[in-house]
Amino acid sequence: MSEASQYLAPAVRVQGKMALPGSKSISNRVLLLAALSEGSTRIDGLLDSDDTRVMLAALRTLGLQIDQAGDNQVVVHGTGSFPQSQADLFLGNAGTAFRPLTAALAMAGGHYRLHGVPRMHERPVGDLVTALQAVGAQIRYEGQTGYPPLQISPGQLHVDGPIPIQGNVSSQFLTAFLMMAPILAARAGRDVTLQVQGELISKPYIAITLQLMARFGVTVVQEGWQRFTIAADSRYTSPQAVTVEGDASSASYFLALGLLGQGPLQINGIGRDSIQGDIAFAQFIERLGGKITYQDQCLISERAQSIAEHPLPAFDEDFNLIPDAAMTAAVLALYADGPCMLRNIGSWRVKETDRIHAMHTELSKLGAVVESGTDWIRITPPAPGKWQTANIATYDDHRMAMCFSLAVFGPVGVTILDPACVSKTFPDYFSVYDALVATAQEGVS
């Protein structure tokens, strides 16, 4: 991890155009689905970041041929399975690679070891492993029960009825099981039904999974958000070409910048018909007084009034459906006219870092009064004259770095520690940011 830092001066205006990198959630799902399909799939707009490089490296280690066809474009030559029956896979801190590969390799009939950085070994995977073991998968924990690293070996797969899987810790567990369910259905020769236990969180991410599975020829019969059935004859087939949308979670920072810096700020790569749940953050920006223009391939964010003269309205919101974008809302609370409450964000605890703890700590440095609990955080903005410049720790978490780049529309700047951590999803974030943001020293053109 780099020890570098980046000082961001107080900002007064934001305007211009930018292009989003591809969606991490879509990119890694599509890579795996293409590998599990018969035939070749061209993927356009693929995100180039740490997490997708981890998935690409893992698939190549597993014997898949993947050709670089151009910038942000690859061709995956799917085989319907993994040619290598033995592999040691280092998956960094990429949950979107670790969880689905755990499920897929548990069905593959080989010997595999999955591990990552120390933080990945602190992120729970037990609910997924328990569900996989219930159908005969052989998975062993190397260290602490419920957490990576994992050892996978061939098992005797079977389906005896609906398969229970917990939904209240991470939606990635259900996504992982859904994506490998056609393999299990083929092996068992019968329909596979997944029964969600508890309240399913982050439902929009499951919607992404279901839509992408359908693109690859597998239709899941859905009964609400509690029961999902995959037919025995389901098979993945290549759609030949897939285009990855711009990342909606990354769009949240620029939607917020347009709000704080008046805009207009045009965000290219995502539009009104996005399949990503985090597009709903645009509606939250509108509730705060922003104006969002929705077009087919872009969004435009702006606000008529300056944040210095007209603070944002305080808010009390349930962010269960969009937990990643909710981090952006936590920093927007700095500019509100009263205390702000973010509820139902318990999944923050098991992300790249404990994000509730991290947000509590870093927002406090700026002069905000912060309270937090198991699944909530309450932020009272800094009182006039109480804003403090700060060195913002990022905890090797890309979203911490990007969120706190928004903390410069008060009277002081901030220093972002280890800004290079944005390489997980948006390697050139700060150069894009710099091209859009005018500081007090520069003036406004």
N, C-alpha and C positions, 0 to 999 in steps of 0.2 A: 504494500500500500504506500502510495506516495506521501511524503510529508509536506508537499508544497501547499501554498495557500493563495487565495485570490481576494484582494480587497475590492469591494463594490461600493462606489461612491453614492451619496444620496441622489435619487432619481427624481425627475420632474415631468417627464413626458415619454410616451412610448408610441411609435407608429411605424408602419412599414408592412412588409410581407415576409413570410417564412414558410418553409416546407418541412412537414413532420417526418421523422424517421418512421419506418414500418412498425406496426404493432408487435410488441414482444409476444403477447398472448396468442395472436393469430400466427405469427411466424413459427413458433416452436410447435404449435399444434399441427400446422400444415406440413412441416418437415416430417414429423412422425407419421402422420396419415399417409403422406406420399410414400414413405418407406414401406408401410404395411399394405400398400396397394399393388396390384399387378399393373405393370406398365410404367412409362416415364411421365413425370409431371414437371412442367416448367413453372417455377415460382418467381413472379415479378414483384418488386418492391420489398424484398426480404430485408428485415432489419439486420444491419451489420453492427453487432455489439457483443459484449462478453457472453451474454446468455445464449445467443444464437450460435456463436462460435463453439460454445460448449456442446450444444446439441449436434451441430454438424460434425464435430470431432468424434463424438460418441457414435453416431450413425456410421461414419467411415470406419471406426474401429470394429464395429459390428459387421462389417463386410459390404456395406452399401456403396455403390458407385454414385458419386455426386459430382457433377461437372459445374464449374463456374462458367456461366454463359455471358456474363456482363456485369456491370455495376448493379449490385442489389438484385441479381438474377442468378438462379441456379437451376439445374435440371437434376431431379432425383430419379434414379432408375430403380423403381420399386420391385421387390421380389415377393411381397406378401409375407415375408418372414425375415429373420436375421441370419445371414449366411454363416457368421461366426458363432459357434456354440460355446465359446469360452472367451471372456474378456474382463479386463479391469478398467473401470470407467471412473474418471475424475470429473465431477459435474459442478465444481465451483460452488457458488451459492445460488444456483439456478433452480428454483422450485418448479418452474414450468418445464424443466427437463427432468429433474430427479423423480418427481411423483409419477408422471406418465410412463417413463422408462422403467420404473420399478414394476408397474403393473404389466406392461408389455413383455418384459423379460421374464416375469414370473410365469407367463404362458408359453415361453419360447422353448422350454425343455433343455436348457443349457446351464452352464456354470458361470455366474457373473458376480463381480464385486462392484458395488456402487458406493462412492464416497465423495467428499467435497471439502470445502474450507471448514475451519472450526465452527463458524456460525451455522453452516448447513447441518452440522452434527448436533446442534441445539434446537433445530426446527423439527417439530413432531411429525412422525410418519406412522405412528402406531395404529391409528384407526384404519388406514389403508391396508397395512400389513395384515391386521386381524381379519379384514374382509377377504383378502386374497388367500389367507391360510384356510378360511372356511370352505374354499372350493378346491383345496388340495395343494395349493402352492407351497413350496418349501423355501422359506425365507428365515434367515437367522440373523440376529443382531450381533455385531462384533463387540459392541460396548454396552451402553445403557439401553435397557429395554424401551422400545418405543421411538428410538432415534437412530439415524445413520451412524456409522456405515452399516451396509447390509451385504449379506452373502446369500445368493439365490442359486438353487440347484433344482434339477428336474423333479417334478411332483406328479402325482396321479390326479388329474383334474376331474372334477365331477360337479354336477349341479343338481341339488336335491329339492330346491324350492326357491322362493324369493331370497335374495342375498342382502342382508342388512349392512348398511354402511353409514357411519356418522357424518352428519352434514353441518355441524355447528362449530367446527374448528377451522376448516379450510375447504373451500369449494374445489380445490385441486385434487382432493381425494376422490370425489365423485367424478370429476373430469377424467382422471386417470383410469378409473374402473370402466367408465362409459367407453373410452377409446379402445380398450382392449376387449370389451365384451363380445364383439363379433368373433374374435379368435377363440374365446372360451365357448361361445355357442357352437362354433364349428367342431371343436374338440369334443364337446359333450353331446352334440347331436340333438340339442333341444334349445328352446327359447331361454334367454337369460333375463330375469327380472331383478332390478335393483330397488331395494326399499330403503329410503332415507330415514334415518333415526334422528330425532330432534329437529330443530328449525334449521333449514338450509340457508346458509349465508351466501352472500355474493351471487345471487341468482343470475344476474346478467352474464357472468363468466360461464355458467352452465349453458346459457342460451347460445353463446359463441360456439361452445363445443358441439352442441346439437346441430347448429347450422353448418358447421364445417364438416361434420360427419355426413350430413346429407349431401354436401358437395361431392363427397367421395363415395356416394352410392349407398349409404346406410341410413335408413330412416328409423328413428327411435320413437316408439309409441309412448307418449308422455301422459301421465295422470296427475295433473297438478304439478307440484314440485316435490312429491313424495315417492312416486313410483315410475320407473322407466323400464320398458321392455324392448329387448333386441331379439329379432326373430332368428331362428336356428339357421336359416339359409342366408343370413346377411354376409356380404363380402365387400371389402373395400375395392373400388375400381378407380383408376386414375381419371380425373376430369380433363387431363392433358395440360391445362394451364390454370393457374390461380394467381390472382393479384392480391397482395397484402395491403390492407388499408393503413393509413397513417395511424400512429398510436394515440388513442383517445386519452389515456392517462397523461401522456406528455402534453397533449393539447391543453390540459387544465392550466398549466403554468402560463400559457400564452393567452388563454381566455381571461385569466386573472390579470395579466399585464395590461391587456386592453382596457379592463375595468379601472385599474389603478392609475394608468398613464394616459387615459382618455382615448387613445387610439386615433384613427381606426387602425386595427391590427388584423391583417388577413392571414388566416391559418390554412395553408394548402395541404391537401392529402386526406382530408376527412370531410364529410358533408352530411346532409340531412338524413341520408339513408344508412348511416353507419350501423353495423351489427354489434358494436361495442357498447356496453352499458354505461361506460364513463362519459358518453356523449350527453348524458343527463346532467352533467356538471354545468353545461351551458344554460340550462334552465335555472340552476342555482344562481349563476351570475346575473341572470335577468331579475331574479327576486331581490338581488342586492342593488338593483338600479342600473345595471348594464344593459346595453342594447346588443343583441346578437342577430346577425343576418345569416340565415341558413341557405346555402347554395349546394349544388350537386357535389362539388369536389372541394369546397372550402367553407369556412366559417369566418365571419368578421365580427370582432369584439370592439366595443367602444363605450364611452360614457361621456355625457355632455358636461358634467361638473367635475371640478378638480377634487381630488381626495383631501387636499389640505384644507379646503374651505367647506367641504360637504362630506363628512365621514359616512361610512357604510352603515346601514341599519344593522343593529344587533340581531343575531339569529339563534334559533334552537332547532337543530336538525337531526334526524335519524339518517346516518350514513351507511347503514348495513349494505345497501346495494352497490355503493361505489366507494369502498374503503380506501383505494389508492388515491383517487382524486380528492378524498376528504382531507388528506394531508395539506393540500393547497388551501382548503377552507380554513384550516387551523391558523395559517399564517395571515390570511385575510382578516381574521379576527383582530389583529393588531390595529386595524383601521376602523373598527366599529365604534358606534356611539354608546356602547354599553357591553356588559358581559355576554359572551357567546358560548353556547353549549353544543358539543358534538357527541352524539349518542350512538350506541350499538356498534362500536368500533373495536370490539374485543380481538378481532383477527389481526389488528396491529401488533399484538403481543408476539406473534409467531412469524413475523415477516423477516426481512433482511437484518433488522435489529428489533428490539422491543420499542416500537415506534411511539407508544404512549409515554413511556419513560423518556425517550429521546426528545420528543416534542415538549414535554413538560420542562425538562432541563434547559433546553436551548431558548424557548420562548421567555423563560424567566430571566435569562441573561439580558434580554433586550428591555426589561423593565415591566413586562406584563406580570400580572398576578395570576398564577395558574394552579388549578386543583385538578386531580385526576383520580380515577378508580379503575376497577377491573376492565370496564368497557366504555369509559367516557372520559372526556376532558373538558374543563371549563376554563375559559380564557377571558380575563378582564384586561382590556388594552392598557398600555402605559398611560399614566396621567400626564397632562401637559407639563413639560419640563423634566419628566422622569425617563424619557427615552435614553437608552444606553447603547453605545457602540459595543460590539462583542466579537469575539472569535467563536464562530459557530462550528462545533464538532459535528461531523457527518456520519460517524459510526460505520464507515464503509457501506453506507446506504445511499444509493443514487438519488432517491427521492428527497432525502434530507437536504442534500446540496441544492437541488433544483428548487425546492420549496422556499428555502431561506434566501434565495436570490431575490425573492419578492419583498424582503423585509427592509427595503431601502427607500420607501416612499414617505418615511418620517423624516425627522431632522438630522439623522445620523446614518453613516454607512455601516457595513458589516464586513467582516473577513470570513470567507468560507475556507475551512480547513480541508485538505485533501479533495480539491474540486475534481480531480481525475476519477473519482468514484462514479461519476456520471457515465463512464464507459460501459456500465452494465446495460444501459438501454439507449443512451443519447450521447455518444462520444464527443460531438462538437457543440454541446448545449451552450457553453459559455461564449463561444464565438458567435453563435446565432443571437444570443441574448444581447451581446455588446453592440451588434449591428442595429438593434431596435430601440435601445434605451438611451435617452438623452439625460445627462446628469446636470446638476446645478452649475458645475464649472463650465460645461460645454455650452449651456444655454439651449434654447429651443428654436429650431429653424422655422 
